[in-house]
Amino acid sequence: MTSAERNSLLAGGLGWMLDSFDVALYSMVLAYLIRDLGISKETGGLLASLTLIASAVGGVAFGFVADRIGRTRSLSSSILIYSVATAACGFASSVAFLAIFRVILGLGMGGEWTAGAALVAETWPAMHRGKALGLMQSTWAVGGMLAALVAWAILPQWGWRGVFFVGVLPGLVALWIQWRVPESEIWKRRKNSAETKARGVPLRELWRKDIRWNGLVATAMNTFSMIGYWGLFTWMPTYFSLPVSQGGRGLSVAKTYGWLVIIGMGQWLGYVLFGFAADAFGRRRTYFSYLLVAAILTPIYGIVHTPLWLLGLGPLVAFFGTGFFSGFGAIASELFPTEIRATAMGLSYNVGRGISAVAPLAVGALAIRIGLGRSFFMLGGAFLLAALLTLALPETKGKQLE
């Protein structure tokens, strides 16, 4: 690795890991928010959905910003936003205040991936781009595991407010990015020549005939895949910890968070190995395979009852049900030209994420009627639709970025 490659990967990976960490803290304490603030499962899902809707807005906005001021400045700004907003959640005295802080967090959360993925994709060569983006994406699992460990250590003594306060620490990474991470050379080369063309007309450029179809298919694919992901992993800690009489599996606090760490290891392997498989066998084939297996395993996971099966299947569900995310950064960066790359990636990824905000709410509503586990059948169907949509995209393995 060159120093630019190493630092860009470290910046994107740290930003994504800590993004995951801050977002996952909510899932870790959701059962306690339901108890202490007197909110229903449906409202708990709605709060998660608001964060996802805001992340769509933030991702689109930061896509425009990253194409104008650069990838590194946009990346560090987004990290500061979600760090401060997470800590603010610890001061929430009502559902309304908590909702406001979760919306602000979502704005920064959406912007981080857009800027970070564009930076890594433009810095790394084509033959290793899938691996680099897979490694960056794998840090999402590390962030989830860190969140589980923090909740396990902080929650018994300091409660859910203390857990949220820890979420301010990622803000320190933003300062390091500004000092040590170089801007993308590809972006700098194209900035002057593309500046006049790109200013004020990015949406028109996205509707060009050679871009329009791929952008629409990628957005639809993201929408269904993230409906499956957010519906499943927002509710998984609660699924483990709620009493059996309330649709959960009645696991203790220690066992719930211990198992989430093990499941996080499955996520990490899924992310990393996706990158190697995508560089070897192609983006589209690997993406389709992951999503198809996730579509099969997710409903099964909602109907098993014994702890042994929950523990055994958990890492496999996580491997396939999250590992596919590693492919989108490679696919999207290779579908769109440099002058609108961050804008297009931000739109296709975050519009899908915004629509997927219905998933936590829908699962919470279904849980009241048919049980939490049975609602996972809907999520399996979403994974299947996403798998089929991948077949409509071109293979982009080996494409050189300019």
Sine and cosine of phi, psi and omega as CSV:
sin_phi,cos_phi,sin_psi,cos_psi,sin_omega,cos_omega
0.00,0.00,0.65,-0.76,0.21,-0.98
-0.97,0.23,0.24,-0.97,0.01,-1.00
-0.89,0.45,-0.58,0.82,0.02,-1.00
-0.91,0.41,-0.68,0.73,0.02,-1.00
-0.90,0.45,-0.70,0.71,-0.03,-1.00
-0.90,0.45,-0.74,0.68,-0.05,-1.00
-0.94,0.33,-0.57,0.82,0.04,-1.00
-0.92,0.40,-0.66,0.75,0.03,-1.00
-0.92,0.40,-0.65,0.76,0.02,-1.00
-0.91,0.42,-0.67,0.75,0.00,-1.00
-0.91,0.41,-0.75,0.67,0.02,-1.00
-0.90,0.44,-0.65,0.76,-0.01,-1.00
-0.93,0.38,-0.70,0.71,0.02,-1.00
-0.90,0.43,-0.68,0.73,0.01,-1.00
-0.88,0.48,-0.67,0.74,-0.01,-1.00
-0.95,0.31,-0.61,0.79,0.04,-1.00
-0.89,0.46,-0.71,0.71,-0.05,-1.00
-0.97,0.23,-0.44,0.90,0.17,-0.99
-0.88,0.48,-0.77,0.64,0.05,-1.00
-0.86,0.51,-0.68,0.73,-0.01,-1.00
-0.85,0.53,-0.76,0.65,-0.04,-1.00
-0.92,0.40,-0.65,0.76,-0.01,-1.00
-0.93,0.38,-0.67,0.75,-0.07,-1.00
-0.92,0.38,-0.42,0.91,0.01,-1.00
-0.83,0.55,-0.56,0.83,0.02,-1.00
-0.90,0.44,-0.72,0.70,0.02,-1.00
-0.88,0.47,-0.59,0.81,-0.04,-1.00
-0.91,0.41,-0.51,0.86,-0.07,-1.00
-0.94,-0.34,0.13,0.99,-0.09,-1.00
-0.85,0.53,-0.68,0.74,0.00,-1.00
-0.87,0.49,-0.53,0.85,-0.02,-1.00
-0.99,0.15,-0.51,0.86,0.12,-0.99
-0.91,0.41,-0.65,0.76,0.06,-1.00
-0.85,0.53,-0.64,0.77,-0.02,-1.00
-0.97,0.25,-0.75,0.66,-0.16,-0.99
-0.99,0.17,-0.58,0.81,-0.01,-1.00
-1.00,-0.10,-0.04,1.00,0.07,-1.00
0.92,0.39,0.58,0.82,-0.01,-1.00
-0.99,-0.13,0.39,-0.92,0.01,-1.00
-1.00,0.07,0.18,-0.98,0.08,-1.00
-0.88,0.48,-0.61,0.79,-0.02,-1.00
-0.90,0.44,-0.68,0.74,0.04,-1.00
-0.92,0.39,-0.62,0.79,0.06,-1.00
-0.86,0.51,-0.67,0.75,0.07,-1.00
-0.92,0.38,-0.59,0.81,0.00,-1.00
-0.89,0.45,-0.65,0.76,0.02,-1.00
-0.88,0.47,-0.66,0.75,0.07,-1.00
-0.90,0.43,-0.61,0.79,0.01,-1.00
-0.91,0.41,-0.62,0.79,0.04,-1.00
-0.87,0.48,-0.63,0.78,0.04,-1.00
-0.88,0.47,-0.66,0.75,-0.01,-1.00
-0.93,0.36,-0.63,0.78,0.05,-1.00
-0.88,0.47,-0.71,0.71,0.03,-1.00
-0.90,0.44,-0.57,0.82,0.01,-1.00
-0.91,0.42,-0.54,0.84,0.06,-1.00
-0.90,0.43,-0.70,0.71,0.03,-1.00
-0.89,0.45,-0.71,0.70,0.00,-1.00
-0.90,0.44,-0.65,0.76,0.00,-1.00
-0.90,0.43,-0.67,0.74,0.03,-1.00
-0.91,0.41,-0.72,0.70,-0.03,-1.00
-0.89,0.45,-0.71,0.70,-0.01,-1.00
-0.95,0.33,-0.37,0.93,0.12,-0.99
-0.90,0.44,-0.72,0.69,0.09,-1.00
-0.87,0.49,-0.70,0.71,-0.03,-1.00
-0.89,0.46,-0.71,0.71,-0.04,-1.00
-0.91,0.42,-0.51,0.86,0.06,-1.00
-0.97,0.25,-0.24,0.97,-0.03,-1.00
-0.96,-0.30,-0.70,0.71,-0.07,-1.00
-0.96,-0.27,-0.12,0.99,0.02,-1.00
0.93,-0.37,0.36,-0.93,-0.06,-1.00
-0.95,0.30,-0.68,0.74,-0.11,-0.99
-0.94,0.34,-0.67,0.74,0.00,-1.00
-0.91,0.41,-0.63,0.78,0.05,-1.00
-0.91,0.41,-0.65,0.76,-0.01,-1.00
-0.89,0.46,-0.75,0.66,-0.03,-1.00
-0.91,0.41,-0.58,0.81,0.02,-1.00
-0.90,0.43,-0.67,0.74,-0.02,-1.00
-0.91,0.41,-0.61,0.80,0.01,-1.00
-0.90,0.44,-0.68,0.73,0.03,-1.00
-0.87,0.50,-0.66,0.75,-0.04,-1.00
-0.89,0.45,-0.78,0.63,-0.08,-1.00
-0.95,0.30,-0.42,0.91,0.03,-1.00
-0.93,0.36,-0.75,0.66,-0.01,-1.00
-0.91,0.43,-0.64,0.77,-0.03,-1.00
-0.92,0.39,-0.58,0.81,0.03,-1.00
-0.90,0.44,-0.73,0.68,0.03,-1.00
-0.87,0.49,-0.61,0.80,0.00,-1.00
-0.88,0.47,-0.49,0.87,0.03,-1.00
-0.86,0.51,-0.46,0.89,0.02,-1.00
-0.93,0.37,-0.30,0.95,0.02,-1.00
-1.00,-0.09,-0.03,1.00,-0.08,-1.00
-0.89,0.46,0.76,-0.64,0.02,-1.00
-0.95,-0.32,-0.05,1.00,0.00,-1.00
-0.43,-0.90,0.21,-0.98,0.03,-1.00
-0.89,0.45,-0.59,0.81,-0.03,-1.00
-0.88,0.47,-0.73,0.68,0.02,-1.00
-0.91,0.42,-0.65,0.76,0.03,-1.00
-0.87,0.49,-0.65,0.76,0.01,-1.00
-0.89,0.45,-0.66,0.75,0.01,-1.00
-0.88,0.47,-0.73,0.69,-0.02,-1.00
-0.91,0.40,-0.58,0.81,0.02,-1.00
-0.93,0.37,-0.54,0.84,0.05,-1.00
-0.92,0.39,-0.70,0.71,0.02,-1.00
-0.89,0.45,-0.68,0.74,0.06,-1.00
-0.84,0.54,-0.68,0.73,-0.02,-1.00
-0.88,0.48,-0.59,0.81,0.02,-1.00
-0.86,0.50,-0.71,0.70,0.03,-1.00
-0.95,0.32,-0.61,0.79,0.01,-1.00
-0.86,0.51,-0.70,0.72,-0.01,-1.00
-0.91,0.41,-0.61,0.79,-0.04,-1.00
-0.95,0.32,-0.48,0.88,-0.08,-1.00
-0.89,0.45,-0.76,0.66,-0.06,-1.00
-0.90,0.43,-0.67,0.75,-0.04,-1.00
-0.84,0.55,-0.77,0.63,-0.04,-1.00
-0.95,0.30,-0.67,0.74,-0.05,-1.00
-0.91,0.41,-0.70,0.72,-0.02,-1.00
-0.92,0.40,-0.64,0.77,0.03,-1.00
-0.90,0.44,-0.66,0.76,0.00,-1.00
-0.88,0.47,-0.75,0.66,-0.02,-1.00
-0.91,0.41,-0.70,0.72,-0.04,-1.00
-0.88,0.48,-0.61,0.79,-0.05,-1.00
-0.99,0.15,-0.30,0.96,-0.04,-1.00
-1.00,-0.05,-0.49,0.87,-0.08,-1.00
-0.99,-0.10,0.54,-0.84,0.01,-1.00
-0.95,0.31,0.32,-0.95,-0.11,-0.99
-0.86,0.51,-0.63,0.78,-0.10,-0.99
-0.93,0.36,-0.32,0.95,0.00,-1.00
-0.86,-0.52,0.12,0.99,-0.08,-1.00
-0.89,0.45,-0.67,0.74,0.01,-1.00
-0.88,0.47,-0.66,0.75,0.02,-1.00
-0.90,0.43,-0.71,0.71,-0.03,-1.00
-0.88,0.47,-0.72,0.69,0.00,-1.00
-0.94,0.35,-0.51,0.86,0.11,-0.99
-0.91,0.42,-0.66,0.75,0.05,-1.00
-0.91,0.42,-0.67,0.74,0.06,-1.00
-0.86,0.51,-0.74,0.68,-0.04,-1.00
-0.91,0.41,-0.51,0.86,-0.04,-1.00
-0.90,0.44,-0.38,0.92,-0.01,-1.00
-0.93,0.36,-0.27,0.96,0.11,-0.99
-0.86,0.51,-0.65,0.76,0.02,-1.00
-0.92,0.40,-0.61,0.79,0.02,-1.00
-0.89,0.45,-0.65,0.76,0.04,-1.00
-0.88,0.47,-0.64,0.77,0.05,-1.00
-0.90,0.44,-0.65,0.76,0.03,-1.00
-0.91,0.40,-0.65,0.76,0.06,-1.00
-0.88,0.47,-0.64,0.76,0.02,-1.00
-0.89,0.46,-0.65,0.76,0.03,-1.00
-0.90,0.44,-0.65,0.76,0.00,-1.00
-0.93,0.38,-0.65,0.76,0.04,-1.00
-0.90,0.43,-0.69,0.72,0.03,-1.00
-0.88,0.47,-0.66,0.75,0.03,-1.00
-0.88,0.47,-0.64,0.77,-0.06,-1.00
-0.99,0.14,-0.60,0.80,-0.15,-0.99
-1.00,-0.06,-0.63,0.78,-0.16,-0.99
-0.84,0.55,-0.72,0.69,-0.06,-1.00
-0.88,0.48,-0.54,0.84,-0.09,-1.00
-0.99,-0.16,-0.63,0.78,-0.13,-0.99
-0.93,-0.35,-0.15,0.99,0.04,-1.00
0.97,0.22,-0.05,-1.00,-0.09,-1.00
-0.93,0.36,-0.43,0.90,0.04,-1.00
-0.91,0.41,-0.68,0.74,0.04,-1.00
-0.88,0.48,-0.60,0.80,0.04,-1.00
-0.87,0.49,-0.70,0.71,0.01,-1.00
-0.91,0.41,-0.59,0.81,-0.03,-1.00
-0.87,0.49,-0.55,0.83,0.01,-1.00
-0.89,0.46,-0.42,0.91,-0.07,-1.00
-0.92,0.39,-0.09,1.00,0.02,-1.00
-0.98,0.19,-0.32,0.95,-0.12,-0.99
-0.87,0.49,-0.56,0.83,0.01,-1.00
-0.84,0.54,-0.31,0.95,0.01,-1.00
-0.85,0.53,-0.43,0.90,0.01,-1.00
-0.91,0.42,-0.50,0.86,-0.01,-1.00
-0.91,0.42,-0.54,0.84,-0.01,-1.00
-0.87,0.49,-0.62,0.79,0.02,-1.00
-0.91,0.41,-0.66,0.75,0.01,-1.00
-0.89,0.45,-0.64,0.76,0.00,-1.00
-0.87,0.49,-0.68,0.73,-0.01,-1.00
-0.90,0.43,-0.54,0.84,-0.06,-1.00
-0.99,0.10,-0.61,0.79,-0.26,-0.97
-0.89,-0.46,-0.24,0.97,-0.12,-0.99
-0.98,-0.19,0.86,-0.50,0.00,-1.00
-0.96,0.26,0.48,-0.88,0.05,-1.00
-0.95,0.32,0.44,-0.90,0.03,-1.00
-0.87,0.49,0.81,-0.58,0.02,-1.00
-0.92,0.40,-0.59,0.81,0.03,-1.00
-0.88,0.48,-0.70,0.71,0.01,-1.00
-0.90,0.44,-0.66,0.75,-0.03,-1.00
-0.91,0.42,-0.63,0.78,0.01,-1.00
-0.91,0.42,-0.63,0.77,-0.07,-1.00
-1.00,0.08,-0.23,0.97,-0.13,-0.99
-0.86,0.50,-0.77,0.63,-0.07,-1.00
-0.92,0.38,-0.70,0.72,-0.05,-1.00
-0.95,0.31,-0.48,0.87,-0.06,-1.00
-0.99,-0.17,-0.11,0.99,-0.15,-0.99
-0.87,0.49,-0.76,0.65,-0.04,-1.00
-0.90,0.43,-0.66,0.75,-0.01,-1.00
-0.91,0.41,-0.64,0.77,-0.10,-1.00
-0.99,0.14,-0.45,0.89,-0.11,-0.99
-0.91,0.41,0.87,-0.49,0.11,-0.99
0.99,0.13,-0.10,0.99,-0.06,-1.00
-0.76,-0.65,0.45,0.89,-0.04,-1.00
-0.88,0.47,-0.61,0.80,-0.02,-1.00
-0.92,0.39,-0.57,0.82,0.06,-1.00
-0.91,0.41,-0.64,0.77,0.04,-1.00
-0.90,0.44,-0.60,0.80,0.00,-1.00
-0.91,0.42,-0.37,0.93,-0.04,-1.00
-1.00,-0.06,0.15,0.99,0.10,-0.99
-0.86,0.51,0.52,-0.85,-0.10,-1.00
-0.85,0.52,-0.60,0.80,-0.05,-1.00
-0.98,0.18,-0.10,1.00,-0.03,-1.00
-0.90,-0.44,-0.53,0.85,-0.20,-0.98
-0.83,0.56,-0.79,0.62,-0.11,-0.99
-0.89,0.45,-0.73,0.68,-0.01,-1.00
-0.88,0.47,-0.60,0.80,0.02,-1.00
-0.91,0.42,-0.67,0.74,0.00,-1.00
-0.92,0.39,-0.68,0.73,0.00,-1.00
-0.92,0.40,-0.68,0.73,0.01,-1.00
-0.88,0.47,-0.63,0.78,0.02,-1.00
-0.91,0.42,-0.70,0.72,0.02,-1.00
-0.90,0.43,-0.66,0.75,0.03,-1.00
-0.87,0.49,-0.71,0.71,0.04,-1.00
-0.89,0.46,-0.64,0.77,-0.03,-1.00
-0.85,0.53,-0.79,0.62,-0.06,-1.00
-0.95,0.32,-0.61,0.80,0.01,-1.00
-0.91,0.41,-0.60,0.80,-0.01,-1.00
-0.99,0.17,-0.40,0.92,0.19,-0.98
-0.87,0.50,-0.70,0.71,0.04,-1.00
-0.90,0.44,-0.72,0.69,-0.07,-1.00
-0.92,0.39,-0.82,0.57,-0.09,-1.00
-0.92,0.39,-0.57,0.82,0.06,-1.00
-0.90,0.44,-0.62,0.79,-0.05,-1.00
-0.98,0.21,-0.78,0.62,-0.18,-0.98
-1.00,0.08,-0.30,0.96,0.17,-0.99
-0.92,0.39,-0.60,0.80,-0.10,-0.99
-0.99,-0.15,-0.11,0.99,-0.08,-1.00
-0.87,0.49,-0.72,0.69,0.04,-1.00
-0.85,0.52,-0.65,0.76,0.02,-1.00
-0.93,0.36,-0.61,0.79,0.06,-1.00
-0.85,0.53,-0.63,0.77,0.02,-1.00
-0.95,0.31,-0.67,0.74,-0.23,-0.97
-1.00,-0.03,-0.41,0.91,0.00,-1.00
-0.91,0.42,0.51,-0.86,0.07,-1.00
-0.87,0.49,0.43,-0.90,0.01,-1.00
-0.86,0.51,-0.57,0.82,0.00,-1.00
-0.90,0.43,-0.34,0.94,0.01,-1.00
-0.96,-0.27,0.25,0.97,0.06,-1.00
1.00,-0.08,0.01,1.00,0.02,-1.00
-1.00,-0.06,-0.29,-0.96,0.00,-1.00
-0.89,-0.46,0.05,1.00,0.18,-0.98
0.92,0.40,0.53,0.85,0.01,-1.00
-0.99,0.16,0.47,-0.88,0.04,-1.00
-0.95,0.33,0.21,-0.98,0.01,-1.00
-0.87,0.49,-0.74,0.67,-0.03,-1.00
-0.88,0.47,-0.69,0.72,-0.03,-1.00
-0.94,0.35,-0.63,0.78,0.02,-1.00
-0.85,0.52,-0.79,0.62,-0.07,-1.00
-0.97,0.26,-0.50,0.87,0.10,-0.99
-0.90,0.44,-0.67,0.74,0.01,-1.00
-0.93,0.36,-0.57,0.82,0.02,-1.00
-0.90,0.43,-0.55,0.84,0.08,-1.00
-0.91,0.42,-0.69,0.72,0.03,-1.00
-0.89,0.45,-0.68,0.73,0.05,-1.00
-0.89,0.45,-0.59,0.80,0.05,-1.00
-0.88,0.47,-0.54,0.84,0.07,-1.00
-0.90,0.43,-0.62,0.78,0.08,-1.00
-0.90,0.45,-0.65,0.76,0.06,-1.00
-0.86,0.50,-0.74,0.67,-0.06,-1.00
-0.86,0.51,-0.72,0.69,0.03,-1.00
-0.88,0.47,-0.64,0.77,0.02,-1.00
-0.88,0.48,-0.69,0.72,0.02,-1.00
-0.89,0.46,-0.78,0.63,-0.10,-0.99
-0.91,0.42,-0.74,0.67,-0.06,-1.00
-0.93,0.37,-0.44,0.90,0.10,-1.00
-0.86,0.51,-0.70,0.71,-0.02,-1.00
-0.87,0.50,-0.69,0.72,0.02,-1.00
-0.91,0.41,-0.67,0.74,0.00,-1.00
-0.91,0.41,-0.63,0.78,-0.02,-1.00
-0.92,0.40,-0.60,0.80,0.05,-1.00
-0.95,0.30,-0.44,0.90,-0.03,-1.00
-1.00,0.01,-0.70,0.71,-0.15,-0.99
-0.93,-0.36,-0.15,0.99,-0.02,-1.00
0.94,-0.33,0.47,-0.88,-0.05,-1.00
-0.93,0.36,-0.74,0.67,-0.15,-0.99
-0.92,0.39,-0.72,0.70,-0.03,-1.00
-0.89,0.46,-0.67,0.74,-0.01,-1.00
-0.92,0.38,-0.67,0.74,0.01,-1.00
-0.87,0.50,-0.73,0.68,-0.01,-1.00
-0.87,0.50,-0.69,0.72,-0.05,-1.00
-0.89,0.45,-0.71,0.71,0.01,-1.00
-0.87,0.50,-0.76,0.66,-0.07,-1.00
-0.92,0.39,-0.57,0.82,0.01,-1.00
-0.91,0.41,-0.70,0.72,0.02,-1.00
-0.91,0.41,-0.63,0.78,0.05,-1.00
-0.87,0.49,-0.62,0.79,0.01,-1.00
-0.90,0.44,-0.50,0.87,0.01,-1.00
-0.99,0.15,-0.68,0.74,-0.13,-0.99
-0.98,0.22,-0.54,0.84,-0.11,-0.99
-0.87,0.49,-0.75,0.66,0.04,-1.00
-0.89,0.46,-0.59,0.81,0.02,-1.00
-0.87,0.49,-0.65,0.76,-0.03,-1.00
-0.91,0.42,-0.42,0.91,0.00,-1.00
-0.98,0.17,-0.18,0.98,-0.05,-1.00
-0.91,-0.42,-0.16,0.99,0.05,-1.00
-0.97,0.24,0.51,-0.86,-0.09,-1.00
-0.86,-0.51,-0.54,0.84,-0.12,-0.99
-0.97,0.26,0.61,-0.79,0.02,-1.00
-0.83,0.57,-0.59,0.80,-0.02,-1.00
-0.88,0.48,-0.70,0.72,0.02,-1.00
-0.93,0.37,-0.64,0.77,0.04,-1.00
-0.87,0.49,-0.68,0.73,-0.01,-1.00
-0.95,0.32,-0.64,0.77,-0.04,-1.00
-0.94,0.34,-0.66,0.75,-0.03,-1.00
-0.99,0.14,-0.39,0.92,-0.08,-1.00
-0.80,0.60,-0.80,0.60,0.00,-1.00
-0.89,0.46,-0.54,0.84,0.03,-1.00
-0.94,0.35,-0.69,0.72,0.07,-1.00
-0.86,0.51,-0.68,0.73,0.00,-1.00
-0.92,0.38,-0.63,0.77,-0.01,-1.00
-0.84,0.55,-0.79,0.61,-0.07,-1.00
-1.00,0.05,-0.52,0.85,-0.07,-1.00
-0.98,0.18,-0.12,0.99,0.09,-1.00
-0.77,-0.64,-0.46,0.89,-0.08,-1.00
-0.86,0.51,-0.45,0.89,-0.02,-1.00
-0.88,0.47,-0.39,0.92,0.00,-1.00
-0.84,0.54,-0.49,0.87,-0.02,-1.00
-0.87,0.49,-0.43,0.90,-0.07,-1.00
-0.98,0.20,-0.44,0.90,-0.14,-0.99
-0.94,0.35,-0.61,0.80,0.02,-1.00
-0.86,0.51,-0.68,0.74,0.02,-1.00
-0.92,0.38,-0.73,0.68,-0.02,-1.00
-0.88,0.47,-0.76,0.65,-0.09,-1.00
-0.92,0.39,-0.66,0.75,0.00,-1.00
-0.90,0.43,-0.47,0.88,-0.01,-1.00
-1.00,0.00,-0.20,0.98,0.04,-1.00
-1.00,0.08,-0.47,0.88,-0.19,-0.98
-0.88,-0.47,0.54,-0.84,0.02,-1.00
-0.96,0.29,0.32,-0.95,-0.14,-0.99
-0.86,0.51,-0.67,0.74,-0.12,-0.99
-0.90,0.44,-0.37,0.93,0.04,-1.00
-0.79,-0.61,0.30,0.95,-0.11,-0.99
-0.88,0.48,-0.79,0.61,-0.03,-1.00
-0.91,0.42,-0.62,0.78,0.04,-1.00
-0.87,0.49,-0.75,0.66,-0.03,-1.00
-0.92,0.40,-0.68,0.73,0.04,-1.00
-0.89,0.45,-0.67,0.75,0.01,-1.00
-0.89,0.45,-0.66,0.75,0.00,-1.00
-0.92,0.39,-0.79,0.62,-0.10,-0.99
-0.91,0.40,-0.58,0.81,0.00,-1.00
-0.97,0.23,-0.72,0.69,-0.18,-0.98
-1.00,0.04,-0.43,0.90,0.18,-0.98
-0.90,0.45,-0.67,0.74,0.08,-1.00
-0.87,0.49,-0.67,0.74,0.00,-1.00
-0.92,0.39,-0.60,0.80,0.02,-1.00
-0.90,0.43,-0.70,0.72,0.03,-1.00
-0.91,0.41,-0.57,0.82,-0.01,-1.00
-0.92,0.38,-0.12,0.99,0.05,-1.00
-0.87,0.49,-0.31,0.95,0.05,-1.00
-0.93,0.37,-0.34,0.94,-0.14,-0.99
-0.90,0.43,-0.81,0.59,0.02,-1.00
-0.86,0.52,-0.64,0.77,0.02,-1.00
-0.91,0.41,-0.69,0.73,-0.02,-1.00
-0.91,0.42,-0.65,0.76,0.03,-1.00
-0.90,0.43,-0.68,0.73,0.03,-1.00
-0.87,0.49,-0.64,0.76,0.02,-1.00
-0.94,0.35,-0.67,0.74,0.03,-1.00
-0.91,0.41,-0.56,0.83,-0.03,-1.00
-0.87,0.50,-0.55,0.84,0.00,-1.00
-0.92,0.38,-0.53,0.85,-0.12,-0.99
-0.99,-0.11,-0.68,0.74,-0.10,-1.00
-0.86,-0.52,-0.05,1.00,-0.04,-1.00
0.98,-0.19,0.51,-0.86,-0.09,-1.00
-0.91,0.42,-0.70,0.71,-0.04,-1.00
-0.90,0.44,-0.67,0.74,-0.03,-1.00
-0.92,0.38,-0.39,0.92,0.03,-1.00
-0.93,0.38,-0.25,0.97,0.02,-1.00
-0.93,0.37,-0.29,0.96,0.05,-1.00
-0.89,0.46,-0.60,0.80,0.05,-1.00
-0.88,0.47,-0.62,0.78,-0.03,-1.00
-0.94,0.35,-0.59,0.81,0.08,-1.00
-0.88,0.48,-0.63,0.77,0.05,-1.00
-0.90,0.44,-0.59,0.80,0.03,-1.00
-0.92,0.40,-0.67,0.74,0.05,-1.00
-0.87,0.49,-0.63,0.78,-0.02,-1.00
-0.91,0.42,-0.70,0.72,0.03,-1.00
-0.88,0.47,-0.64,0.76,0.04,-1.00
-0.89,0.45,-0.64,0.77,0.02,-1.00
-0.87,0.49,-0.69,0.72,-0.02,-1.00
-0.91,0.41,-0.57,0.82,0.00,-1.00
-0.93,0.38,-0.47,0.88,0.02,-1.00
-0.87,0.49,-0.46,0.89,-0.04,-1.00
-0.93,0.37,-0.28,0.96,0.00,-1.00
-1.00,0.01,-0.06,1.00,0.00,-1.00
-0.99,-0.12,0.48,-0.88,0.05,-1.00
-0.97,0.25,0.39,-0.92,0.13,-0.99
-0.99,0.17,0.76,-0.65,-0.08,-1.00
-0.88,-0.47,0.17,0.99,-0.02,-1.00
-0.81,0.58,0.74,-0.67,0.07,-1.00
1.00,0.09,0.05,1.00,-0.04,-1.00
-0.94,0.33,0.72,-0.69,0.03,-1.00
-1.00,0.03,0.75,-0.66,0.04,-1.00
-1.00,0.03,0.57,-0.82,-0.01,-1.00
-0.81,-0.59,0.00,0.00,0.00,0.00
